[in-house]
Structure formats: structure tokens, C-alpha cells
Amino acid sequence: MANNAHFITANTGGVPAVIVRDDRGTPVTKLELPAEKSTPEQADEELAAAGWTRETDWTAADDGWVVPVVPA
């Protein structure tokens, strides 16, 4: 099963968040991050704490970043 993490930055008007979705697009994990977490590297720390590891480098998206992830 392919999972993807979507790091939505605070630039979108809300709080930063990371949403992990399964291959059907269903959210399986949602993490709200502190406002000062604004880089993909900081999102990596939160993903790892929640039990996820990214498989490749982050790719820019309109509202943040995306990356494939696997359970740690």
C-alpha cells in the first residue's frame, strides 16, 4: 500500500499540519504542528515521532510539500 504525507504550511492561513493518506486518499494520520514548524525537515521530525519514514525527498506542492512514506 502506498502512503503519502502532505505537509501543509501555515502560509495557507491555518496551522501547519501533516496528513498521511493511504493509496485511496483516505487520511490515516493527521498531525497539527506548532506554528514555528515551517520546513520539510521539521515535518520529518513530526512524522518520525508518529511512526512514519519518508522514502524520497519532499516535492513542492501549491500549499506545501508531499512525499511518499512508509511505517517506521
Protein Blocks (a to p, Z undefined) as FASTA:
>chain_A
ZZddddddfknopacddddddfkopafbdcdddfklmbfklmmmmmmmnopacfbdcddd
fklcadddddZZ
